[in-house]
Amino acid sequence: MIHMLTRGTGLLSIILSLEGIVSDPPVNVEPAENPIFTIYPNPVDAGIVNFNMQADIYLFDLNGRLLLSKAEANNIDVSHLANGLYIIRTSRGFTQRLIIISN
C-alpha cells in the first residue's frame, strides 16, 4: 500500500507499507551445507596431521610435485617430510597450506 502526503512546502512524501508483501520463510527448508576443511595441528613438528572430515588427500610441494596421496583419509603421516611449506588438496576441491617444522 502506498500513501502520499503533501506538506505546505509542496514537497511530496511517499510512505510504503510492506504489509502483505513480506512473508514468512518456507517451512522445512534445510540450511545450505557449507563445510570447511581444516587440518591440525598446523604447523606440525613431525608426525600425524589430522583432518576434520574424511577425504581423498593429495599433498604437494611448492613446485607442484605430488608427494603423497591417500584415499578417504582422516589423517596423514608427515614424519618423513622435510621442514617447509606444503599444499594439501582434497578431491572435493578444498585447499590448505601445511607448515612442517622441527625442533
WOWO-V836933 format. One line per field, one symbol per residue. ss: DSSP state (h for helix, s for strand, l for the rest). A space follows every 10 residues. Layout:
ss->???
//
This chain:
ss->lsssssllll lsssssllll llllllllll llllllllss lllslllsss ssssssssss lllllsssss ssssssslll lllsssssss llllssssss lll
//
